[in-house]
Amino acid sequence: MNSVISRRNLFKLFTVTGILGILGYSRVVKPQPTIHKWDTLTLPRTLNKRKKVVVIGGGLAGLASAYELSNRGFEVTLLEKSPQLGGKIASWDIKIGEDSFKMEHGFHGFFPQYYNLKSIVNEINIKDNFQSLDYYSVVFKDNKYKPENFRPSHSSFPWNIVDLAISSQNSLHWGINLANPAHWRVFHAITSFKIPNSYYDLDAISVSDWATKGIPQGLFDLYFLPFAKSSLNAPDVLSTGELMQFFHFYFFGNPEGLAFNGTVDDMGTSLVNPIAENIKHNNGKVITEANISKINCSGDRITSIEYYQGNEVSNVAFWVNKNLSLKDEQYDYYGAGDELFAVVKDTDKAFSLSCTHQGCIVNKQENGQFLCPCHGAMYDQEGKVINPPAPRNLKIYKVVARENNRVKLVNDEAKIASKPKKIEADYFVMATDVNGLKHLFNLIEGESCVQTKTQVESLPLADPFAVGRFWLDKDFDWQHSNFASLSGYKLTDSITLYHRIQREYKEWAQKTGGSVVELHAYCYKEKEFPTQESILATFVEELYEIVPELANAKILHQQLVNQKNFSGYPPNSFKMRPSTETEVKNLMFAGDWVKMPFPCGLMERAISSGLLSANAILYQEGLQRRDLLSVNPSGLLSI
């Protein structure tokens, strides 16, 4: 018998021993975040000469970029198209009777592995603006499964799976068959995530199609389906590679558990405004209601941008083509996308259909009024504001020429800026949503960024999302978390009890004895819910199913938020997704649509992309880049 251990067997022995050692260590010691340290040398942190940066987009990505650069001595100008900052976490005022509230785009939870977002919160000392929501529930319709409750954890994979199996009332329904090779393939895929390998292997198949290849049904129903939709992308149009990234970031690579925080007040008050104030404290400029009109290039660089502010508009006439797909007895429509105009038939009167709140295209109603499908602003037949949050009337135009299937329009309002404001800068960061980014690239003159423009044009959108918030005249018992995911309903994917989370809603509930409940549809199909009326009616119907105690409650007020501007991550999209740096030397990208070098999701993805854009500029200036944090960048079984 040969007693000599072969080199291969010795390697296997060391490998197994190492894995067992890691597993034992991770059970008793909480794993720490991975630090992405970009510079090994100690470099200067701040500029010693004047440099200008323009950041376009005031959502979390743009705020993070402007925050970091203004703290490093750059002269930053942050431009936002809307009246308020925040993008998808913006807040705006609404009035209900004698009471005023802050309305948002829906509840957002702050998970403990949002390390880069938390670092900014700590740096500007606003930790008290957040509160623990203790745990997180997933509740299933008709009690198909028992509710799942996720709590803080101090163990990484695989011990978090062990803990879940012990605590879950559904573990016997997971449907795992260790004798089934397909189940082992699923296990390997979710435990071996690695960028870019997992995308190369799984980006070409949708989650729905992948599920047919052997995911245990119980696991799919309990975890994959609810969490896939939490990415704000429907499983039939979500890349499996992206789902693996999502699962790795939120669970398999995350040592923190799924408990999370919520804001004490609305998101604007608690997070957006403090970051903006810090930017201004560092001599940064924040300009809202800024409409970019032109982006000037020279060679491979952007030199300046031009914009109008508020109800200032250009007095330069422009041609716009007829929209042949829209027909109406009262109006002819011209333009498309986010640049749509209505011309009153047989007249020279026209007006823009872009809502003055956040630029959504308004829809004509049966009574002739125009309704914003995003935030509920209403305009009369002449474009005058009837209901907020729109701050001003629709812009009025005059037809000055007609030619074939197009018209030439010029602004017909009193307040006209004959010349736009112009900003020259050394660097530019585009941090808008996908729609805004595509619009900006249409404003760039010249052929200096053909490749990047192709990437931008290919960026997809997710299915639309909707939020219904209801003020009711009674409270109710609730056995689950104050924010809970829901599964099995036609439309509703989550419920939030605002009267038990945010301060102003708590005070209203204490005063009135009522409740404020929000239902959220993450990614519904437009053909199934084609109108706002159908969305609201379904929300109300399902509210009574979810909380039967409210069957006799009176709805005192309801607000609907309905938009289609979340980034899509469909199959085969990873390869074309743009990165932070572009072929335009002084143009950086930031947003949740940017290809990221480490796992992250939702708000953390936006914040991290903004900090990466700042790092790219710091690197060009020879300054110390910011260290960024993430969960372990790869799964335990990745090679």
C-alpha positions, 0 to 999 in steps of 0.5 A, a space after each residue: 500500500 502506497 503511504 505517500 499522499 499525492 499532491 492532488 489529494 493533499 490539495 483537496 485535503 487543504 481545501 476541505 480543511 480550509 473551507 471547514 475552518 472558514 465555516 466554523 469561524 463564520 459561525 462565531 465571528 461576524 464577517 466584516 464588509 469587504 473594503 474596496 481600497 482603490 489607492 495603495 499610496 497616500 495621495 492628497 485628498 483635496 484640490 489645490 486649484 480651482 476645478 468645476 464639476 456639473 452633476 446632472 440629476 438630483 437623485 441619490 446617485 447625483 447627490 452622492 457624486 456632488 457630496 463627495 466632490 464638494 467635500 474634496 474642494 471641487 466647485 460643484 453645480 448640481 442640476 435637477 429637472 424637478 422642483 425637488 431633489 431626490 429622484 425616486 426618493 423625492 418628497 413633495 407637499 400634499 394637502 388633505 383638508 386642513 392637514 398637510 403631508 409629505 408624499 413620496 414615491 413609496 416606502 424605501 427600507 434601508 438594509 444594514 449592508 447599505 454600507 456606502 449609504 450608511 457611511 454618508 449618513 454617519 459623516 453628516 451625523 443624521 443617524 437619528 433620522 432613521 429607526 429600526 423596523 426590527 424585522 421583515 415579513 413575507 406574507 402569502 395570500 390565502 395562507 398558501 405558506 406560513 409568513 416568513 420573518 427575517 431578522 438581524 443575523 450575525 452569521 454569513 452563508 451557510 449559517 444564515 441558511 441554517 438559521 432560516 431553516 430552523 426558524 422558518 415554518 415552511 422549511 418542510 415545503 422547500 421541496 429540496 431533493 438532494 438526489 435531483 442534479 437540477 437542485 444541486 445546479 441551483 444551489 451551485 448557481 446561488 452560492 458561487 456568484 462572481 462578477 462577471 462570471 455569473 453574468 456570462 453563465 446566466 445573463 441570457 436566460 430570464 428568471 421565469 425560464 430558469 425556474 422551469 429548469 429545476 428550482 424547487 417549487 417551494 423555494 421559488 414561491 417562498 423566496 425567489 419570486 417575492 425577492 425577484 419582484 423586489 428588484 422592481 423587475 418582473 421575473 419574465 423579463 429579469 436576467 437570472 444573472 442579475 437575480 443572482 447578484 440581487 440574492 448574493 447582495 441581499 442574502 447569500 453574501 450578506 452577513 447582516 440579515 434582512 432586518 432594516 431601518 426606515 426614516 423617522 420622517 419622509 425621505 426628503 426631510 430625513 436623507 435628501 435635504 441633509 445631503 443637499 445642505 452639506 453640498 451647499 455648505 461646501 460652496 456647491 450650487 443646487 439648482 432645481 427646475 433646470 431644463 437642459 437645452 444643449 450640451 456643447 462638445 469639442 473633440 473628445 470632451 464636453 465643454 459646457 451645458 446650457 439650460 433654462 430654469 423654471 418657466 423660462 423657455 427659449 424663444 427659438 422656434 422649432 419643428 416637431 413631427 406629427 404623432 400619427 398614432 395618437 388621434 383625438 377630435 379636439 387636438 392634433 398631437 406632435 412629438 413623442 416620448 417626453 416631448 409631446 405637444 397638443 395643437 388645438 384643431 383648426 387653430 394655432 394654439 398649442 401646449 406641451 403635455 409635459 407635467 411641470 412637476 416631474 416631466 411625466 406626460 399628462 393624459 387627456 381624461 373623458 371630461 377634457 381635463 389632463 391628468 398626470 399619471 405619475 403623481 396625480 396633478 390635474 390641468 384643465 382643457 387650457 393647461 391650467 393647474 387644477 390640482 397640485 403637486 404641479 407648480 405651474 401651468 403647462 407651457 403654451 406654444 403657438 404654431 408659426 408654420 406648417 409643412 407636410 406632417 410637421 409644425 413649427 412651434 414657438 413659446 407663446 408665454 410672457 416670460 421668455 429667456 431669449 438666451 439660456 444660462 450656460 455653465 462651463 466645467 472641467 467635468 460632467 456627471 450624468 446621474 439621471 434616470 434612463 429616460 433622462 439620460 437618453 434625452 441628454 444624449 439627444 442634446 449632444 452635438 457631433 459624433 464624438 461619442 458614438 459607442 456610448 450613445 449606442 450603449 445609452 440607447 440600448 438601456 432598458 426600462 422595467 415594467 411600470 410601478 404603482 403606489 396607492 396610499 390610503 387614509 382611512 377612518 379606523 385602525 386595525 390589528 396587524 401581526 406582521 412587520 409594519 412593512 411586509 412583502 406580499 405574494 400571490 395577489 394580482 397587483 399588490 406586492 407590499 404593504 406599509 403601515 405609515 401610521 406606525 412608522 413616520 412621525 407626521 402619520 403617527 400624529 395624524 393617527 393619534 389625533 383621528 384614530 385612523 390609519 394610513 396604508 400604502 400598497 405597492 405594485 413593483 412591476 405590473 403589466 400595463 395590458 392587465 392594468 391599462 388605466 389609473 382607474 383600474 390600478 386604484 380599483 384593484 388596490 382597494 379590492 386587494 386592501 380589503 383582502 389583505 386587511 379584512 378588518 378594513 372592509 367597513 372603513 371609509 377611505 378619507 383620501 387616496 393618492 396614486 403614484 404611477 411611473 415607468 422609470 425604473 431601470 430594467 435588467 432583462 436577459 442579455 443586457 449586462 454586456 451593453 450596460 455602460 460603466 462609470 467612465 465613458 469615451 468622453 474623457 470628462 464625462 462620468 455616469 452615475 445611476 442604478 443602470 451603471 455596470 457595477 464592479 461589486 454587488 449592490 442593489 437599489 438605493 445602495 447601487 445608486 449611492 455607490 455609482 455616484 461615489 464611483 463617478 466621483 472617484 473617477 474624477 478624483 483619479 484624473 486629478 491625482 487625488 485620494 479616491 474614496 474607499 468603498 464597501 460591499 458584501 463579499 464580492 463573490 460566493 463561497 463556492 466561486 472559483 
